[in-house]
Structure formats: C-alpha cells, structure tokens
Amino acid sequence: MIETTDCLLAVMTMFSIAVVISTLEFFAVRRQFSMPGALDRTVMVPEGFPRVRRWIGIIDGPRCVLFLLVLRAVVAIATIPAIAVDGPAWVPLWVLVGLTAWRNLRFLNTHCTSWSLEMLTYPPIAVLSLFPQNETLALICLGSIAIQTGLAYFGAGFSKLMSGPWRRGDALAWYLTEGQFSMKLGHLISRRPALWKLLTWGVILFEVGFFTCLFLGPAWCAVMMLVGLCFHLSNLVLFGLHPFLWTFVGTYPAIWWVMTRVTEWLR
C-alpha cells in the first residue's frame, strides 16, 4: 500500500517535469506572449487611471512573463525536496497555485485540459502537505484528485461519443491522414478500416470507462493505468501532446492510493 508522503512525492515529481517542459516551450515560442487571446488586463482599467494601466502592461510584458514562468518552474522543483524531507511544502505549493492561476489567465489562447487538471491538483496537495498523516484529510484531498482525473477522462470520452466522426470510427483516421498531424503511418493503417474503428472505439471506451479503476481492484487498476500510459505516450509520439502525459499520468499515484482504500472498504 502506497504511503501518503510517497504518493505526494510521486505526483509532484511528474507535475514538476510538466512545468519545466512547458516553461522551456514558452522560451522556444516567445511570440505566444503577444498572440491574440492572451488576457489583456489593461482593457479592464478605466482610461482615467493611466498609471495603473501602465503597470499592468509591464506585468503582462514579455520580460515579466518570462520571469514568472521561470519562477514557477523553480518553485515546482522546490516542492519535491520539501515533501521528501517533510518540510514546509505548503509554502512553495501555494506559491505554485498562484503562479499556475496567473499562467492559465495570461495564456487563455493555449489553455487545455492538462492545465485545468494542474490547477485542480495543486490546492489539495498543498492542503494535505500540512497534515500528511491525517488519513481522512488524505482521502478527501487525494480523492478529489482521483475524481477530477476520472471526470476529465470521462468528459473527453463522452464528447467523442457525441461526435459522429468518432462514432463512425473515422476521426482518428482523419487526424493521421488528412489533418495537421498527417503522417505516413496513418496512410499505412488507413488501408485497414477495421483497425481504425477498433482503435477509435478503444480510445472512447478507455476514456469513458477509466473511472472504473477506482472500484474494481488492483489488477484492473493496473491494466487501466498501463493502457493510459500507452495512450498518452502515443499522443506524445504522434501529436507532441506531452503535457497530458505528465499531468494525467502524474495523478495515477493518487488514483492508486484511493483505489487501495476503496478496495479495503469493499471487502
């Protein structure tokens, strides 16, 4: 049975990797700082307050943005030793919560499910880091992370289920043969329509049914997590979607922790 502190350490290690990689990405694509859709808070200030508008413009400027993104990465890394040595991890964790909320607002145009999952994961971990030995608090905090992950998977699967191309088994084929991710592998597999339908419905059933890993025991949970790992690794290789790998798989230790407790209750 995984200990609470080990669970927190595993989750934050994975999430810290996600933070560092996303920060490096922002450095590589600096033009995102001025892309349409990024929140411009200066428009919220009346014209009669030019000094306030100027300061907000500075805060939203490229240099300040880069500084805060680097600070976020440093703080995320700092949470790992703080948790490992039973230090005051709640301090960097709450700073991380604030910086992540700022990031999500500043870059609305690039917001994705993995960012939402980050925002919903850090606060429970920050609260639990205060009293890691409290089993009830651990169940509430880690349970909320497990539920949010299950809902995120279910929401993605349900939206696919409501989509005609996904139900027909054509969506995945289109992404790999006609869409922006078109590649030779897609054209090779496109010669086997039955395989496309199997893969497409496999994705839907995995996402909709992931929630069951909390209730059907260690063996089923391990299978679902292995499938999830392969799913996110394939998304990384085929589409370059690395944030989903580190954030979704990063919640798996919390899901395993909750599953072990649920399994004990159901015996």
C-alpha positions as CSV (number, residue, x, y, z in Angstrom):
1,M,0.0,0.0,0.0
2,I,1.5,3.3,-1.1
3,E,2.2,5.8,1.7
4,T,0.7,9.3,1.6
5,T,4.0,11.1,1.5
6,D,5.3,8.8,-1.3
7,C,2.1,9.5,-3.2
8,L,2.5,13.3,-2.9
9,L,6.2,13.0,-3.9
10,A,5.4,10.9,-7.0
11,V,2.6,13.3,-8.1
12,M,4.6,16.4,-7.7
13,T,7.7,14.9,-9.4
14,M,5.6,14.2,-12.5
15,F,3.9,17.6,-12.4
16,S,7.2,19.4,-11.9
17,I,8.5,17.8,-15.1
18,A,5.4,19.1,-16.9
19,V,6.1,22.6,-15.5
20,V,9.7,22.6,-16.6
21,I,9.0,21.3,-20.1
22,S,6.1,23.8,-20.6
23,T,8.4,26.6,-19.5
24,L,11.1,25.6,-22.0
25,E,8.4,25.5,-24.7
26,F,7.4,29.1,-23.9
27,F,11.0,30.2,-24.3
28,A,11.1,28.4,-27.6
29,V,7.9,30.2,-28.8
30,R,8.1,33.7,-27.3
31,R,5.6,35.0,-29.8
32,Q,2.9,33.4,-27.8
33,F,3.2,36.3,-25.3
34,S,1.6,38.7,-27.7
35,M,-0.8,36.3,-29.5
36,P,-4.5,37.3,-29.7
37,G,-6.4,35.6,-27.0
38,A,-3.9,36.2,-24.2
39,L,-5.7,38.1,-21.5
40,D,-5.1,41.9,-21.8
41,R,-5.9,43.2,-18.4
42,T,-5.3,46.8,-19.4
43,V,-8.7,47.0,-21.1
44,M,-10.3,46.3,-17.7
45,V,-8.9,49.6,-16.2
46,P,-10.8,52.9,-16.9
47,E,-8.9,55.4,-19.1
48,G,-8.7,57.7,-16.1
49,F,-6.1,55.5,-14.5
50,P,-3.1,55.6,-16.9
51,R,-0.6,54.7,-14.2
52,V,-2.5,51.5,-13.3
53,R,-2.8,50.6,-17.0
54,R,1.0,51.2,-17.4
55,W,1.9,48.9,-14.5
56,I,-0.5,46.2,-15.7
57,G,1.1,46.5,-19.1
58,I,4.5,46.0,-17.6
59,I,3.4,42.9,-15.6
60,D,1.9,41.4,-18.8
61,G,5.0,42.3,-20.8
62,P,7.4,39.6,-22.2
63,R,10.2,40.1,-19.6
64,C,7.9,39.8,-16.6
65,V,6.1,36.9,-18.2
66,L,9.3,35.0,-18.7
67,F,10.5,35.8,-15.2
68,L,7.2,34.5,-13.7
69,L,7.3,31.3,-15.8
70,V,10.9,30.6,-14.7
71,L,9.9,31.3,-11.1
72,R,7.0,28.9,-11.5
73,A,9.4,26.1,-12.7
74,V,11.8,26.8,-9.8
75,V,9.0,26.7,-7.3
76,A,7.7,23.5,-8.7
77,I,11.1,21.8,-8.4
78,A,11.5,23.1,-4.9
79,T,8.3,21.3,-3.8
80,I,10.0,17.9,-4.3
81,P,12.7,18.1,-1.6
82,A,10.3,19.9,0.7
83,I,7.9,17.0,0.5
84,A,10.7,14.4,0.7
85,V,12.1,15.8,4.0
86,D,8.7,16.6,5.5
87,G,9.5,20.3,5.3
88,P,7.0,23.2,4.9
89,A,6.0,22.1,1.4
90,W,2.8,24.1,1.7
91,V,4.7,27.3,1.1
92,P,6.0,26.6,-2.4
93,L,2.8,24.7,-3.2
94,W,0.6,27.7,-2.5
95,V,3.0,29.9,-4.5
96,L,2.7,27.4,-7.3
97,V,-1.1,27.6,-7.1
98,G,-1.0,31.4,-7.5
99,L,1.5,31.2,-10.4
100,T,-0.4,28.5,-12.2
101,A,-3.7,30.5,-11.9
102,W,-1.8,33.5,-13.4
103,R,-0.4,31.3,-16.2
104,N,-3.9,30.0,-17.0
105,L,-5.4,33.5,-17.2
106,R,-2.4,35.0,-19.1
107,F,-2.5,32.4,-21.8
108,L,-6.2,31.8,-22.4
109,N,-5.5,31.1,-26.1
110,T,-3.4,28.0,-25.3
111,H,-5.5,26.7,-22.3
112,C,-6.0,22.9,-22.4
113,T,-7.4,20.2,-20.2
114,S,-4.0,19.4,-18.7
115,W,-3.7,23.0,-17.4
116,S,-7.1,22.7,-15.7
117,L,-6.0,19.4,-14.1
118,E,-2.9,21.2,-12.8
119,M,-5.0,23.9,-11.3
120,L,-7.3,21.4,-9.6
121,T,-4.4,19.2,-8.3
122,Y,-2.1,21.7,-6.6
123,P,-4.5,23.0,-3.9
124,P,-5.5,19.6,-2.5
125,I,-1.8,18.6,-2.4
126,A,-1.0,21.9,-0.7
127,V,-3.6,21.3,2.0
128,L,-2.6,17.7,2.5
129,S,1.1,18.6,2.8
130,L,0.2,20.4,6.1
131,F,-1.1,17.1,7.7
132,P,0.1,14.2,5.5
133,Q,-0.6,11.6,8.3
134,N,-4.3,12.5,8.6
135,E,-6.0,9.6,6.8
136,T,-9.3,11.4,6.5
137,L,-7.8,14.5,5.0
138,A,-5.7,12.4,2.6
139,L,-8.8,10.6,1.4
140,I,-10.6,14.0,0.8
141,C,-7.6,15.6,-1.0
142,L,-6.4,12.6,-3.0
143,G,-9.9,11.5,-3.6
144,S,-10.7,14.9,-5.2
145,I,-7.7,14.5,-7.5
146,A,-8.8,11.0,-8.5
147,I,-12.3,12.2,-9.2
148,Q,-11.2,15.2,-11.2
149,T,-9.0,12.9,-13.3
150,G,-11.8,10.4,-13.9
151,L,-14.1,13.3,-14.8
152,A,-11.6,14.7,-17.2
153,Y,-11.2,11.3,-19.0
154,F,-15.0,10.8,-19.0
155,G,-15.6,14.3,-20.4
156,A,-13.2,13.7,-23.2
157,G,-14.7,10.3,-24.0
158,F,-18.3,11.5,-23.8
159,S,-17.6,14.4,-26.2
160,K,-16.1,11.8,-28.6
161,L,-19.1,9.6,-28.1
162,M,-21.4,12.5,-29.1
163,S,-19.3,13.2,-32.3
164,G,-20.4,11.5,-35.5
165,P,-16.9,11.0,-36.9
166,W,-15.7,9.4,-33.7
167,R,-18.8,7.1,-33.5
168,R,-18.3,6.0,-37.2
169,G,-14.6,5.4,-36.4
170,D,-13.4,8.0,-38.9
171,A,-12.0,10.7,-36.6
172,L,-8.7,9.1,-35.7
173,A,-8.1,8.2,-39.4
174,W,-8.7,11.8,-40.4
175,Y,-6.3,13.2,-37.8
176,L,-3.5,10.9,-39.1
177,T,-4.2,11.1,-42.8
178,E,-5.9,14.4,-43.6
179,G,-5.4,16.7,-40.5
180,Q,-2.4,18.7,-39.4
181,F,-0.8,15.5,-37.9
182,S,-1.0,13.6,-41.3
183,M,1.8,11.1,-41.4
184,K,2.9,8.0,-43.4
185,L,1.9,5.7,-40.5
186,G,-1.7,7.0,-40.8
187,H,-1.8,6.3,-44.5
188,L,-0.4,2.8,-44.0
189,I,-3.0,1.9,-41.3
190,S,-5.8,3.6,-43.4
191,R,-5.7,0.5,-45.6
192,R,-7.3,-1.4,-42.8
193,P,-10.7,0.3,-41.9
194,A,-11.5,-2.3,-39.3
195,L,-8.3,-1.4,-37.4
196,W,-9.2,2.3,-37.4
197,K,-12.6,1.6,-35.9
198,L,-11.1,-0.7,-33.3
199,L,-8.5,2.0,-32.3
200,T,-11.1,4.8,-32.3
201,W,-13.6,2.9,-30.2
202,G,-10.8,1.7,-27.9
203,V,-9.9,5.4,-27.1
204,I,-13.6,6.2,-26.4
205,L,-14.2,3.2,-24.2
206,F,-10.9,3.7,-22.3
207,E,-11.7,7.4,-21.6
208,V,-15.3,6.8,-20.6
209,G,-14.5,3.7,-18.5
210,F,-11.3,4.9,-16.8
211,F,-13.3,5.8,-13.7
212,T,-13.9,2.1,-13.0
213,C,-10.3,1.6,-12.0
214,L,-11.2,3.1,-8.6
215,F,-13.6,0.3,-7.8
216,L,-12.5,-3.0,-9.5
217,G,-9.4,-3.8,-7.6
218,P,-5.6,-3.6,-8.1
219,A,-5.3,-5.8,-11.2
220,W,-7.9,-3.8,-13.2
221,C,-6.5,-0.5,-11.9
222,A,-3.0,-1.6,-13.1
223,V,-4.4,-2.6,-16.5
224,M,-6.2,0.7,-17.0
225,M,-3.1,2.7,-15.9
226,L,-0.9,0.7,-18.3
227,V,-3.4,1.5,-21.1
228,G,-3.4,5.1,-20.1
229,L,0.3,5.3,-20.1
230,C,0.4,3.8,-23.6
231,F,-2.3,6.1,-24.7
232,H,-0.5,9.2,-23.6
233,L,2.8,8.0,-24.9
234,S,1.3,7.5,-28.3
235,N,-0.2,11.0,-28.1
236,L,3.3,12.3,-27.3
237,V,4.9,10.5,-30.2
238,L,2.2,11.1,-32.8
239,F,0.9,14.6,-31.8
240,G,3.5,16.0,-29.5
241,L,1.0,16.3,-26.6
242,H,3.4,15.9,-23.8
243,P,1.5,17.9,-21.1
244,F,-1.2,15.3,-21.0
245,L,1.4,12.6,-20.3
246,W,3.0,14.3,-17.3
247,T,-0.2,15.7,-15.8
248,F,-2.7,12.8,-16.3
249,V,-0.2,10.0,-15.6
250,G,1.1,12.2,-12.7
251,T,-2.3,11.7,-11.0
252,Y,-2.0,7.9,-11.2
253,P,-0.3,7.6,-7.8
254,A,-3.2,9.4,-6.2
255,I,-5.7,7.2,-8.0
256,W,-3.8,4.1,-6.8
257,W,-3.8,5.4,-3.3
258,V,-7.6,5.9,-3.4
259,M,-8.2,2.6,-5.1
260,T,-6.4,0.7,-2.3
261,R,-8.6,2.3,0.3
262,V,-11.8,1.7,-1.6
263,T,-10.8,-1.9,-2.2
264,E,-10.3,-2.4,1.6
265,W,-13.8,-1.0,2.2
266,L,-15.4,-3.2,-0.4
267,R,-14.0,-6.4,1.1
